[in-house]
């Protein structure tokens, strides 16, 4: 559980808003603290450098 930025007040609000504005959003929820799991970091870096 993210105790820094609660998911109900962040991603679950931002993602639908971005999609509604026409953005393509790739979103993955995961259980854990306020960190970026390695598999998500790798995927983000691959997307960024492509």
C-alpha positions in Angstrom: 0.0 0.0 0.0 1.3 3.4 -1.0 1.3 5.6 2.1 2.7 8.6 0.3 0.1 9.0 -2.5 -3.0 7.0 -2.1 -4.2 5.3 -5.3 -7.8 6.4 -5.0 -6.7 10.0 -5.0 -4.1 9.7 -7.8 -4.0 7.0 -10.5 -7.7 6.1 -10.2 -8.5 9.7 -10.9 -5.8 10.7 -13.3 -6.0 7.6 -15.6 -9.7 8.0 -16.5 -9.2 11.8 -17.0 -6.3 11.3 -19.3 -8.1 8.6 -21.3 -11.2 10.9 -21.5 -8.9 13.7 -22.9 -7.8 11.3 -25.7 -4.5 10.2 -24.4 -3.3 6.6 -24.7 -2.6 5.3 -21.2 -0.9 2.2 -20.2 -1.5 1.7 -16.5 -0.5 -1.1 -14.2 -1.5 -1.3 -10.6 0.7 -3.3 -8.2 0.7 -4.0 -4.5 3.5 -2.4 -2.7 4.9 0.8 -1.2 5.7 4.1 -3.0 8.3 2.6 -5.4 8.6 1.6 -9.0 9.0 -2.2 -9.3 11.9 -3.3 -11.6 9.6 -4.8 -14.2 7.7 -1.6 -14.6 10.9 0.5 -14.7 12.2 -1.8 -17.5 9.0 -1.5 -19.5 9.0 2.3 -19.1 12.6 2.6 -20.2 11.9 0.4 -23.2 8.9 2.6 -24.1 10.9 5.9 -23.6 13.8 4.8 -25.7 11.7 3.4 -28.6 
